[in-house]
Amino acid sequence: MTYAANGGPTRTVPTPSGQKHEGHFQSIKNHRTMHWEARAEQLLIQHSEAFELVAAYQCQPHRLDLNVASPTNENIPNDVPTTRGWKHEHFVYYPDMLQTLADGRKLVIEAKQNYQDAVGDLDYLRKILAVESFYKSAGYQFSVLTAEEDLSQPILSQNVRNVVLDRHTKLSTHELLAISLHLDSRAGSSTYGALVDELCLLNSLSSLANRAKLHAAIVQRVIGVNMRQRIGSTSPIWTVPISTKVQQSSSPSSVEVIE
């Protein structure tokens, strides 16, 4: 694997600017701008920003060079080397994202528009299976997520949008302390509505303003919530344990780093 020294993206496309991006996203969780090239990648970035189980994430974090051997058949191109009934091919793969999860696991993700897009090309599918095998042997988890089937479920999508839109909302030290004390006095868990009320008593702002503050606290991994259930007054809220607030690590010393 070859990592970019700046944390990615690794893949560059010949353009006047030297790199192709369809859009960008200012990440609070990563303290940097994240770039995306397709709608599925944009949704994946938003979900990664909102989920407290994701401690950090990188877009196109590295380049993977693989040599794959497979049984020969009668349709082998002349330029593909063969040995004793096997053909050997080299390919380069750029994962769309690397997530560092709260428990320290590393998850490599390929983002596609839909599953037909993911499995419709047999050559691409064979490449993905080879990539999955490599990552598993290297201690990573690998997953293919799609915009249509995985990242666009109505309740989940609405929660993610609401939380992400409020990610820049400021939280004062007093507000963060009030959230912490409120949860500590209730064994680490409370409800969304109770925390909104607590902040309203503290800062005399509206419920709408304080809901935005709670959304920012979710992105900052101060508190957690179930993003797959509609967020409302009775939604359980919990403290994110300090031990799971891992920082995004630099690229491993065993891989090449490109400037």
N, C-alpha and C positions, 0 to 999 in steps of 0.2 A: 504494500500500500504506500502511496505517495501523498503526503499531506501538504496543504498550502500553509506557508508560514503565517499568513494573516488569518487563519481559521476558515478559509473558504470564501466564496465558492472556488473550487479547483478548476472547473472546466471553463475555458475561454473560447470565444467564437470570434473569428476575424471580422471586426466591424471597425468603423472609424474610432470608436472609443476603446477598442480592444476587448470588449466583453459585451455580451448580449443579455439584457434584462428586460422583461416585460413590465415589471413593477418592483416596488420595494416596500418594506414594512419596518417601522422603527420599533425594535424590540426593547421592552423594559427589562425583561428577564435576562437577556444576553448583553444589554448595554451597548447595542450596536445595530446598524441597519442590516436587515436580511433581504436578500434579493430572490425573486422567483421568476420562472420562465413560462409557467403554465398555470391554469386555474387550479389544478389539483395541488400543485406545490404551494400556492397561495393559501388554500384552505388548510393544508397541513401545518403551515407556519402559524396560522391563527389558533388552531387546536393546540399546538405545542405551547403557545404562549399562555393559553387559558388553563390547561390542565396542571394542577399542582403536583401530580405524580411525575411530571417532566421537570427535572431540575435545571437542565440546560439543553440546547440543541444547536446544531450546525447545519447549514445548507451546503450541499455538495462538498462534504468534508475532506474527501480524498479521492484519488484515482486508484483503481484496482486493475492490475494487469494479470490476466490469467491465461495459462496454456491448458487447453482442454483436449483430451483424447476421446474419441468415440468410434464405434465400429464403422468400417467402411461400407459404402454401397455403390451401386453402379452410376450414381449421379455426382460423384465427387468432381469438383472443378480441377482443372489441370494444375493450378497453382497451389493446391493444398497438399502438403507432404503426407505421405502414408508410410506406415511401417507395420509389416506382418498383419495386415487386415485391419489396422487402426489408422484413422486420420487424426492429425494434430493441428489444432487451430489456436491462434492467439487473438485475444480480444481485450478491449479496454472498457471498463465499466465505471460510471460515475454515479454513486448513490445520491438520491435526492436529499436525504437527511440522515443525520446521526443524532439520536436522542440519548442523553444521559439521564437515566431514571433515578427516582429518589432513593432507591435501594442500591444504587451503584451499577446496575445492569446497563449495557450498551445495546441500543436497538437501531439497526440500520433499516431504513424505509425507502421503498420505491413507490412513488406516487403516480397513479394513472387516472385517466378520466373515468373508465369503467373496466369491469373485468374482461369484457370482450376485447377491449383495447390491450389488456394485459396478456391474454392467452391466444388471441387470434393469429399471431405470427409464431409459427413453430420454431423458427430459428431464435427468435427473441425468448420464447419460453425455455428453450434448452439453455440459453445463456443465463436466464434467471435461476434455473435449477442448479447450474454450476456455481453461480454466485452464492446462493443459499448454502450450498455444501461447504464452500470455503469459509464463509462467515461463522457457521456453526463450529467448524474445526478451530477457528481462531478465538472462540469464546464470545462471539456476538450473537444476538438474536436478529433475525431478518424477517421482514414482513412487507407485503404488497398491500397498500391501501388505495382505495379509489374514491374519487370525488363524488360519484353518484351513489354508490352503495354504502360507503363507510363514513364519509365526511359531510353528508348532506341530510342526515336524519333530522326531521323538523325540530324536535325539542332540543337536541344536542346543538344543532346549528344556531338556534336562537340564543341559547345560553352562551355559546362561544362568542357570538357577535356582541351581545350585551356586555360581557366581561371585557372583551378586547377593546371595545370602543371607549371604555372608561379607564384604560390602563395608565394614562398620563395624569389621572387625578391625584392631587397632592394629599399626603397623609402626614399630619404633624406628629411630633414625638408624643404629645399628650394623647392623641387619638390612637396611636399604636399601643401605648401603655394601657389605655382604657379597654381596648380590644383584648389585650393579653390578660389583664386582671379579671375582666368579665368571664373569660373562658377558664382561667385558673380557678375561679370561685365555683365553677360548675364542672369540675373534674375534666376540663379540656374540651367540653362540647356544649353547644347551645343551639339556638336557631337563628336563622337569617333575620327574622323580624325582631327578635330580642336584641340583637347586636345593632340593628338600625336604631331602635329606641334608645339604646345606651349612648350612641353617638349623638342623637338628637338632644339628649339631656346635657351632653358635654359642650357641644358647639352651637346649639340653637339654630342649626341649619335645617333645611327641609328633609323629609324622608328620601326624596329623589336624590338630593345631593349626597346623602350619607349612604345610599345604595351604591352610588358611584364609587365612594371611598372603599366600601367592602369589595367591590369588583377589583379595584386596584390592589387591595390586600391579597386577593386570590392570586393575581398575576405575580405579586411579590413573594408568594408562598408563605405568607404570614398565617393564612387560614385556608382550609380546604372545604370543598363542597362537591356533591355528586352532580357532575355536569350532564349526566344522562337522564336526570329527572328535572322537571320544570322547577326553576328556582323561584321560591315564594317565601312568604312569612314563616311557614312551618318547616322549611328546608333545614336539615341538620347542618351545622357548621362546626368544624373542629380545628384544633391547633395543629399546625404542621410541626412535627417533632424536630428539634434542632439537629439531631443526628442525621436527618434525611436532607438537610439543606446543603447538599454537596455542591461544590463549585465545578464549573466546566473545566476539565483538565486539558492540558496541552497535549499535542500529539505524542504518542508513545515514542520512546527513544529508539525503538527497534525499527522504525520506518523512516524512509527518506522524507525530508522536508524540502519543498521547493519554494523559492523566493518569488 
